[in-house]
Amino acid sequence: MKLTVALLVINLAARQITIAQIPPTFQIQHYTTENGLPSNGIKGIEWDEETGFLWIATEAGIARFNGIDFRIFSSQVTPFITTERISFMTRNNLGAIYAVDLNGNILKVRQNNLLFLRSTPRFTGPYNPYLYGLIVSDNFLNHKIDHPGMFLHTIPQAYALAKAVGSPSVKVLFDFYHVQIQEGNVLPTLDYAWDEIAYIQVGDTPGRNEPTTGEINYPNVLQHVYDKGYRGFVGLEHGTSKPGKEGELATLAAYRAVDPK
């Protein structure tokens, strides 16, 4: 089955947004191997806010898209790429974009170029977390409604765990839906754990639907997050309050309504 960039963009738009102004109009253009992509197997897409380039990890190298055409980083033109099969691509909360290939090599985007960062050795001895530079976040889940009996169910627990591990590769996922149910007081709780938070998710309560359908003041919440300097992804961990196209349009309108100014 061919996977196109357009389908992935639609999928990503349904699950996550960046804290940025959403333009009032847009165009949809389909791209495949027939008009520029090195592969239809897409492993990750990240937008570089500084340069405006869209970076696409594929099963045949990495593509940089400027809105008109692609520049392909493959083993033929990029000597440090030893395998073109990219495992995934991610962006941290500082805006830095990384990719990892199947050989464990970490690649980094710098301005308009792709650089080799380092290799991660395969297991041959004791595990050393500092050999692995990409972040994994630990999520807590509320036990009052959705997840009774879970090990982590408050932000202070998750924060203490991240601090105890003491690795830059283990951080906290802050889910506003779970925080509001379990603890409330979301902004002071966010501030308390800020130095260990790597990723945030939204969903309103009650109902776990799109922002503006429940009790969380998302315009204030996301403005606070933006003002603190967060520029990473926001996971849209929720359903829609209405079915079909009506629900999708209502959800897009909600995103625009809560977008920071």
C-alpha atoms as one frame of an Amber mdcrd trajectory, in Angstrom:
protein
   0.000   0.000   0.000   1.433   3.341  -0.957   1.697   5.890   1.813   1.775
   9.449   0.617   2.987  12.516   2.407  -0.483  14.008   2.154  -2.057  11.071
   3.952   0.537  11.297   6.700   0.033  15.031   7.065  -3.708  14.453   7.415
  -3.042  11.752  10.001  -0.655  13.962  11.948  -3.092  16.843  11.827  -5.702
  14.612  13.413  -3.390  13.611  16.293  -1.039  16.471  17.026  -0.435  20.171
  16.423   2.382  22.553  17.130   1.984  25.624  19.318   1.904  28.034  16.391
  -0.526  30.185  14.462  -2.760  28.087  12.180  -3.242  29.790   8.803  -6.832
  30.447   7.752  -6.379  28.752   4.354  -4.335  25.841   3.067  -3.754  23.639
   0.032  -3.412  19.874  -0.198  -0.866  18.414  -2.618  -0.129  14.698  -2.945
   3.497  13.530  -3.216   4.799  10.034  -3.954   7.849   8.511  -5.630   6.286
   9.601  -8.907   6.829  13.293  -8.156   9.796  13.613  -5.830   9.720  11.400
  -2.753  12.542   8.834  -2.468  10.087   6.293  -0.983   6.398   6.007  -0.192
   7.304   4.438   3.151   7.271   7.448   5.504   8.778   7.017   8.971   8.415
  10.580  10.273   7.756  14.205   9.328   9.076  17.283  11.130   8.851  20.971
  10.260  11.847  23.208  10.946  10.359  26.454  12.216  13.663  28.315  11.850
  14.251  27.603   8.154  10.750  26.705   6.979  11.849  23.345   5.559   9.806
  20.178   5.974  11.992  17.151   6.777  10.717  13.691   5.841  12.244  10.397
   7.007  11.640   7.522   4.605  12.713   3.965   3.909  15.074   5.306   1.219
  16.790   8.197   2.956  15.731  11.615   4.203  14.074  14.298   2.102  14.079
  18.053   2.669  11.087  19.835   1.145  10.969  23.592   0.525   7.381  23.706
  -0.688   8.374  23.270  -4.337  10.855  20.416  -4.677  12.806  17.847  -2.681
  16.465  17.508  -1.801  17.286  13.872  -1.074  19.907  12.792   1.480  20.814
   9.228   0.505  23.905   7.017   0.718  24.818   8.024  -2.842  25.230  11.702
  -1.996  25.699  11.628   1.802  28.737   9.510   2.817  27.823   9.111   6.505
  24.473   7.490   5.677  25.288   3.782   5.897  21.700   2.613   5.505  18.874
   4.541   3.914  16.229   2.806   6.023  15.317   5.398   8.656  13.651   4.127
  11.832  12.043   7.375  12.955  12.381  11.132  13.151  11.596  13.354  16.140
  11.925  16.922  17.396  12.714  17.869  20.986  11.192  20.735  22.967  14.030
  23.043  21.891  13.131  22.538  18.241  16.115  20.325  17.299  15.261  17.610
  14.762  16.852  14.159  14.922  16.582  10.944  12.931  17.818   7.426  13.648
  18.576   4.784  11.022  18.416   1.008  11.347  22.136   0.831  12.168  21.637
   3.041  15.229  23.221   6.167  13.765  21.766   9.448  15.057  21.475  12.213
  12.469  20.706  15.850  13.250  19.229  18.660  11.194  21.219  21.879  11.423
  19.854  24.873   9.526  19.324  23.558   5.995  21.602  20.523   6.186  21.751
  17.012   7.626  24.683  16.126   9.905  25.994  12.929  11.456  25.764  13.199
  15.249  26.984   9.843  16.571  26.543   6.075  16.464  24.826   4.141  19.232
  26.677   0.866  19.848  24.774  -2.392  19.866  24.387  -4.217  23.179  27.630
  -5.981  24.041  27.682  -5.321  27.787  25.912  -3.453  30.586  23.277  -0.934
  29.533  24.459   2.663  29.561  21.575   5.158  29.096  23.944   7.999  28.226
  24.867   6.231  24.980  21.339   6.842  23.730  20.498  10.456  23.096  16.816
  10.450  22.138  14.233  11.149  24.808  11.674   8.697  26.154   8.912  10.200
  28.280   7.164   8.435  31.138   3.427   9.039  31.259   1.224   8.929  34.341
  -2.462   7.920  34.037  -5.372   8.920  36.263  -6.781   6.081  38.354 -10.050
   7.810  39.279 -11.784   7.181  35.942  -9.689   5.529  33.226  -6.808   3.514
  34.669  -7.331   2.153  38.189  -4.334   0.334  39.618  -1.701   1.986  37.418
   1.742   2.505  38.953   2.063   6.217  38.098  -0.984   8.392  38.677   0.326
  11.838  39.703   2.781  14.325  38.241   4.913  14.413  41.423   5.411  10.641
  41.072   6.450  10.948  37.422   8.664  13.928  38.237  10.377  12.051  41.085
  10.974   9.077  38.790  12.577  11.245  36.092  14.753  12.959  38.697  15.772
   9.632  40.237  16.828   8.185  36.878  18.748  11.376  36.164  19.083  10.750
  32.443  18.377  13.245  29.662  16.708  10.344  27.861  13.907   9.942  30.427
  11.435  12.795  30.789   7.782  13.416  31.710   4.780  13.412  29.378   2.305
  15.980  30.753  -1.291  15.079  29.790  -3.681  17.879  30.791  -6.675  15.553
  30.694  -5.186  13.185  33.267  -3.793  16.027  35.405  -7.153  17.782  35.620
  -8.940  14.587  36.681  -6.299  13.357  39.087  -4.983  16.561  40.610  -6.474
  19.738  39.126  -4.446  22.905  39.635  -2.924  22.290  36.199  -0.742  25.380
  35.736   1.061  25.257  39.101   1.511  21.513  38.567   2.968  22.170  35.118
   5.353  24.774  36.549   6.406  22.383  39.322   7.571  19.709  36.862   8.596
  21.981  33.985  12.296  21.104  33.905  11.472  17.413  33.341   8.608  17.794
  30.832   9.467  16.765  27.266   6.022  16.441  25.675   2.440  17.505  26.377
  -0.978  16.151  25.402  -4.415  17.750  25.444  -7.962  16.498  25.799 -10.843
  18.108  27.656 -12.767  16.691  30.583 -15.354  15.391  31.117 -15.574  13.310
  27.961 -11.985  13.438  26.679 -12.983  15.345  23.568 -11.466  18.351  21.796
 -10.470  21.498  23.732 -13.337  23.918  24.590 -15.817  21.075  25.208 -15.057
  20.665  28.912 -13.832  22.446  32.000 -10.171  23.094  31.138  -9.402  26.677
  30.103  -7.232  25.747  27.133  -6.699  29.303  25.792  -5.031  30.185  29.109
  -3.297  26.816  29.433  -1.682  26.816  25.986  -0.798  30.512  26.186   0.988
  29.737  29.461   2.864  26.855  27.816   3.828  29.039  24.858   4.958  31.896
  27.104   7.224  29.468  28.981   9.041  28.796  25.702   7.643  25.412  24.654
   7.824  24.917  20.873   7.419  21.148  20.650   4.471  19.090  19.513   1.184
  18.945  21.379  -0.377  15.490  21.196  -4.120  15.543  20.498  -5.069  12.691
  22.783  -8.844  12.983  22.506 -11.964  12.153  20.539 -14.486  14.479  18.915
 -17.694  15.705  20.485 -19.686  15.343  17.262 -19.663  12.609  14.616 -18.352
  12.768  11.056 -17.436  15.899   9.155 -19.276  18.121  11.639 -17.050  16.838
  14.440 -13.865  17.279  12.423 -14.734  20.879  11.522 -15.677  21.609  15.129
 -12.338  20.201  16.262 -10.367  22.352  13.810 -12.330  25.405  14.976 -11.456
  24.510  18.576  -7.748  24.314  17.726  -7.887  27.782  16.210  -9.764  29.121
  19.218  -7.144  27.917  21.729  -4.040  28.676  19.656  -1.714  31.075  21.531
  -1.514  34.623  20.289
